[in-house]
Each structure stands twice: as C-alpha cells, then as structure tokens.
Amino acid sequence: MSNHEKIFENYEKSKDTYLYEDWQDVVIKITRKNDEMECFAKFRKKKEYSIKWESSLVMEARMSGKLIDKETYENF
C-alpha cells in the first residue's frame, strides 16, 4: 500500500498517519480535524508545528517517506 493510500484510508477512519522523511530528518503527522486534513512537522528534539498539506516538506514525505508509529513520532 502506498503512503497516499494509507493516508486516505486513515483519514476516512479519523486515524493519524505518521511519516519519517530521511532526507531532511523530519517526521510528519497527518490528522483529520473538522473534516479537513491537518499536518504537523517535527524536527529531531524540536516541538511540532503546523504545516500545509501542499508544502514541499509534506509532499516529499508523502511520496518517499517511511510510515512510522505514534511512539516514534512523539520520541523524535
């Protein structure tokens, strides 16, 4: 299953999707809020921040990132 398929499957189930993008060493959380896609990015040992779905960082993670679990995201 591709990242896009997993993201939209989780979106339909109101579940978060977590991705790791190794080129920039960043993790991305994609969540559903008020029937909208909401994204957050987090660099190692930094706080998460809101980021647009259309941003190059999220796009890169969607295309080539690795699916990770919530614990990996939170401990990043």
Backbone bond lengths (Angstrom), bond angles and torsions (degrees), N, CA, C in turn:
res aa  C-N    CA-C-N  psi(-1)  N-CA   C-N-CA  omega(-1)  CA-C   N-CA-C  phi
1 M - - - 1.452 - - 1.532 108.78 -
2 S 1.305 115.84 132.37 1.460 120.11 179.89 1.532 110.62 -74.30
3 N 1.331 115.74 163.54 1.466 119.70 176.78 1.521 111.04 -58.50
4 H 1.336 116.95 -41.43 1.467 120.40 -179.44 1.521 111.30 -61.32
5 E 1.324 116.31 -43.62 1.471 120.04 178.87 1.525 110.64 -62.13
6 K 1.330 116.27 -43.72 1.466 120.71 -179.53 1.529 110.81 -65.81
7 I 1.330 117.33 -41.73 1.470 120.98 179.08 1.523 109.84 -59.47
8 F 1.317 117.46 -48.45 1.460 119.95 -177.04 1.527 112.32 -73.17
9 E 1.313 117.86 -31.89 1.461 120.36 173.79 1.531 109.68 -62.92
10 N 1.327 116.59 -46.89 1.467 120.36 178.52 1.521 111.42 -65.46
11 Y 1.325 117.44 -37.92 1.469 121.82 178.34 1.529 109.73 -58.12
12 E 1.323 116.67 -46.48 1.467 121.09 179.59 1.530 111.65 -61.17
13 K 1.330 116.45 -30.49 1.467 121.92 -179.43 1.523 112.08 -94.56
14 S 1.336 117.27 3.90 1.479 123.22 -176.41 1.525 111.74 56.90
15 K 1.330 115.75 39.78 1.462 122.36 176.57 1.519 109.16 -109.21
16 D 1.315 116.24 146.91 1.460 121.29 177.73 1.526 110.76 -77.08
17 T 1.322 115.42 150.37 1.461 122.32 173.60 1.518 107.35 -119.85
18 Y 1.320 115.68 136.25 1.455 121.79 -178.64 1.525 108.82 -120.97
19 L 1.334 115.87 133.65 1.456 121.91 -178.95 1.528 110.27 -130.52
20 Y 1.324 115.75 147.35 1.457 121.92 173.02 1.522 107.63 -114.76
21 E 1.314 115.87 128.57 1.461 121.84 178.65 1.530 106.79 -113.91
22 D 1.330 116.14 109.87 1.464 120.26 -170.63 1.517 115.06 -75.53
23 W 1.319 118.78 -27.04 1.457 120.12 -177.66 1.529 111.57 -60.94
24 Q 1.343 116.88 -40.22 1.463 120.17 178.24 1.525 112.13 -106.49
25 D 1.332 117.05 4.09 1.458 122.97 178.93 1.524 110.69 52.18
26 V 1.319 115.63 60.61 1.457 123.21 -176.27 1.530 109.06 -137.63
27 V 1.323 115.49 149.06 1.459 121.02 173.01 1.528 108.41 -111.79
28 I 1.321 114.77 148.22 1.456 122.15 -177.32 1.529 108.48 -126.22
29 K 1.328 116.09 136.47 1.466 121.32 172.80 1.520 107.26 -114.27
30 I 1.325 115.81 129.66 1.463 121.85 176.91 1.516 106.90 -117.24
31 T 1.317 115.65 122.58 1.456 121.11 -173.64 1.524 110.28 -133.54
32 R 1.296 116.38 170.08 1.465 122.28 178.35 1.516 108.93 -111.82
33 K 1.335 115.75 127.68 1.456 121.05 178.07 1.517 107.96 -139.99
34 N 1.329 115.82 122.23 1.472 121.44 -179.03 1.531 111.48 51.66
35 D 1.323 116.36 44.85 1.466 123.34 -179.71 1.524 113.64 59.73
36 E 1.306 116.58 25.70 1.464 122.40 176.29 1.528 108.73 -123.84
37 M 1.322 115.49 150.63 1.454 121.11 175.43 1.527 107.55 -81.64
38 E 1.322 116.23 128.32 1.465 121.55 178.95 1.521 107.97 -125.59
39 C 1.324 116.85 135.32 1.462 121.63 -175.82 1.519 110.93 -122.79
40 F 1.324 113.88 148.42 1.455 121.92 176.28 1.518 108.52 -134.82
41 A 1.317 116.18 144.30 1.456 122.16 176.83 1.525 108.11 -119.56
42 K 1.322 114.63 153.02 1.455 119.80 -179.53 1.527 108.51 -150.71
43 F 1.325 115.04 120.19 1.458 120.23 174.03 1.527 108.44 -88.05
44 R 1.304 116.21 158.62 1.466 121.69 -174.38 1.530 111.98 -51.14
45 K 1.332 114.40 125.80 1.475 124.16 177.52 1.533 113.48 62.83
46 K 1.318 117.45 18.50 1.471 122.12 177.17 1.521 108.93 -112.53
47 K 1.325 116.63 168.47 1.468 121.41 177.77 1.523 109.68 -81.64
48 E 1.325 115.45 150.86 1.453 118.95 177.88 1.525 110.25 -73.14
49 Y 1.305 115.52 154.55 1.459 121.15 176.99 1.525 108.92 -141.28
50 S 1.305 116.02 154.38 1.459 122.55 179.81 1.531 109.42 -71.46
51 I 1.317 115.23 140.72 1.461 121.15 -179.30 1.527 108.11 -144.20
52 K 1.305 117.03 148.90 1.461 121.33 -177.46 1.525 112.08 -76.05
53 W 1.320 115.76 143.79 1.464 124.03 176.68 1.532 110.38 -54.09
54 E 1.333 116.56 -36.41 1.463 121.75 -176.10 1.529 113.93 -82.37
55 S 1.327 118.42 -4.24 1.469 120.99 -177.52 1.529 110.74 -64.41
56 S 1.321 115.77 153.61 1.469 120.26 -179.51 1.530 111.38 -64.09
57 L 1.322 117.67 -32.36 1.463 121.68 179.38 1.528 110.96 -64.56
58 V 1.319 116.41 -47.70 1.468 120.40 178.67 1.531 109.85 -67.55
59 M 1.316 116.89 -40.47 1.459 120.26 179.94 1.525 111.20 -60.70
60 E 1.324 116.61 -43.18 1.465 120.70 179.17 1.532 110.57 -63.95
61 A 1.319 116.96 -42.41 1.464 120.58 178.86 1.530 110.81 -65.10
62 R 1.325 116.77 -39.20 1.466 120.13 178.71 1.520 111.20 -63.94
63 M 1.325 116.71 -38.24 1.467 120.33 -176.25 1.523 113.05 -80.09
64 S 1.337 117.18 -43.35 1.468 118.27 -171.87 1.520 114.46 -129.03
65 G 1.328 117.39 3.89 1.456 120.03 -179.42 1.518 112.69 -72.45
66 K 1.299 115.07 165.59 1.461 122.75 179.59 1.526 108.56 -103.78
67 L 1.323 117.57 133.10 1.462 120.75 175.35 1.523 109.49 -65.95
68 I 1.314 116.38 134.00 1.467 122.03 178.34 1.529 108.15 -130.17
69 D 1.321 116.58 172.61 1.464 119.76 178.89 1.531 110.89 -97.63
70 K 1.316 115.10 171.43 1.466 121.92 -177.00 1.526 111.43 -60.61
71 E 1.304 117.17 -40.95 1.473 121.27 -178.61 1.531 110.74 -62.40
72 T 1.328 116.98 -43.02 1.467 120.16 177.86 1.519 110.16 -61.56
73 Y 1.328 117.06 -42.98 1.460 121.40 178.27 1.538 110.98 -59.99
74 E 1.318 115.72 -49.19 1.475 120.19 -176.29 1.520 112.88 -65.89
75 N 1.327 117.64 -31.86 1.460 121.28 -177.79 1.521 113.67 -91.63
76 F 1.306 117.64 2.29 1.455 122.29 -175.65 1.507 111.42 -68.42
